[in-house]
Amino acid sequence: LVFTPTGAEVQGTFTRVNFEALRREWPSLDTLFPLLPHLRGQVSGELEGRFPLQKGRILWPEAKAQLSLLCEKLIVVESPYTYQLFSIIPLTDFKRIEVGDVRVLLRLEEGVIRLDTAYLQANRWRIEVSGSHTIKGELSYTLLVEVPRVYLDKSPMRTREWIQETEGEKVKLLVWVAGTGEAPRLRWKPAG
């Protein structure tokens, strides 16, 4: 860590930090990462970046960084994202998503945080997620979701139609996430 009057150069690693402890130590991270308040588990990683300062505050639109993470025992608890996702994919029994271990690579440049494709597995279903969000919380993510047919609640009419039209043990959906961190908007279509 090198500080100058105009900025900070950061290069370092951290190991097995609890998400709740991370949020207590740096509450501003909730603004930068809208899903962070809904994560449980621990994270290890490497950070390298340049953070310009003005009057002791980071100029986020001018910051440039790369963050490589290993999230261990990752759990996504109920949130606006999961409520909307599971209104599209009506699972028969949902309380939280127990993901396990996930590797994530994030890049910050010109006020945009980009997520390289990350793969999440929970039980027998899988999500491939990529995209970006701005430091103002504007979301632009794409999810490819594979759900075992047996996990789906087939009672809603719109769900019943596309489940019957899809062959195989798993049903695949493309989901686009837009909007903001506080009010995400999801749209979807069956994936071929």
N, C-alpha and C positions, 0 to 999 in steps of 0.2 A: 504494500500500500504506500503510494507516494502522493503527498498533498502539495499543491502549489496554490498561490492566491486565486488562480483562475480555474482550478480543477483538481481532479483526483484520478490517478492511474491505479487500477486495482487488478491484482492477479493473485488468486489464492484458491484454496480448497476448504471444504467443510465436510464433516462426517456425521451422519445419523442425527440430524437436528429434527426434533419433533415439529410438525406443522404448527401446532398451537403456540409453541415457544417462539418459533420464527415470527409469527404474527404479533405476538406480544412485544418482541424486541424491535420489530420494524413494522408498525401499523400501516405505513404508507404502501407496503406491498399489496394490501387488499385492493388499492386503487389500480395498481399496475396489473394485477392478475385477478380478474373477477371471480374465477372459480376457487381461488385459494381459501376463502372462509368455509368452503364446503368439503375440504379435504382433511383426511385423518391419516396418520402414519408418520413416517420419517423420511428425510431426504438427505442425500449426500450429493456433492457436486463440485464442479470447478467453474470459477468465474474469472473472466478476463474482460476488462473494459476501461473506457475513458469516459469520465463524467464531469463535464464542464460545470463550474460553480459561478453563481452570481449572488452576492450578499449572503453567502453561506448556504444557499439552496441549489440543488441540482437542477440544471437546465435539461429536462428530460428530452425535449425535441432534438437537442444537439448531442445527446449521449449516444455512445456506440459500445455494445457489449455482446459477448457470447457466453451462454450459460449451459453447461452440460450437467444434467441431473440424473440421478438414480433414485426413484421414489420406491421405498420399500414398505410392504404391508399397506399399500395404498387402498383407502376406502373413500368413495364419494358418497356423502350423505345427502339426504333430500335437500333440494334447492330448486330455484326457478328453472334451471336447466333440466334437471331430472324430471320434474313435474311435466314439463312440455315434451320431453323425449318420450316419457311413458304414456302420454296421452296419444302419441303417434303409434308407439309400440306397446300395446296394452298387455304387459306382463301380468300373469295371474297373481303373483305375490311379490310385491316390491317394498322393501324398507330402505335398503342402501345397496350400493354396488361395491362388492369386495373384489378389487382388481388384482392385488398382489404386487409384484415388482414391475416397474415400468421405466424404461430409459427415454429421456426427453432431451432434445436439443432446441434451445431458444436463442434467437438473435434479436437484438435491439438496434435499430438504425432509423434515423429520420422520424422518430416518434411512433414507429411501428414495431411491435413484438411479433416475430414470426416463429411458428412452431413447425419444425420438420416433422414429417410423418411419424406418428407414434402409434403403437399397437397396444390396445388394452384388451385383456381377457378377463371375463368374470363368469364363473360357472362354465357353462358350455357355449356362451355367446361371446362375440368378438366385435370390437370397434377399432377402425382405422381412422385416425383423426389428423387433420393438417389444416393449416390456415394461419390467420393472423388477427391481431386486434391492436387498436391504436392505444396510446397512453391515455386517451380520453375515454376509453372503454367501448369503442365502436367495434363490433365483432364481425368477422368474416371467416367462418370455419366450414369445412366439409367433413362429414362423417360417413363412412361406409360401415353399416351395421349388419352383422350376421346373427340371426336369432334362431335357435332351434324351434321348429314348428310346435313342439310339445309345450313350450313355455308361453305361448301366446293365448290370450283370451279371445276366443273367436266370436264372442257375442255381438260386438258392434258390427253393423252392416258393412261399413266401408272396409273394415279389417277382414271380414269373412270373404269378401270378393277377391282381394288380392292374394290372400293365403291360398284360396282354392285354385287360382290361376298359376301359382308358383309351384314348380316341381322340386323334389328333393327334400332332404331332412331339415335344411336350413332355409330361412327366408332372408333375403338381402334387401336392404333399403339404402338409398342415398339421402342424407339429411343435410340441409344447409342451415347454418346458424348465423343470423344477422342481428341487428338491433344493438342494444347496449348491454353492459354487464348487469344492470338492474332490471332491464326489460328485454330479455332475449326473444327473438322471433325465429321459429323453426318452420321450414317447409320441407317436403319430402316427396319422393316417388320410389316405386319399387325399382330395384337395380337388377339388370339382366345378368 
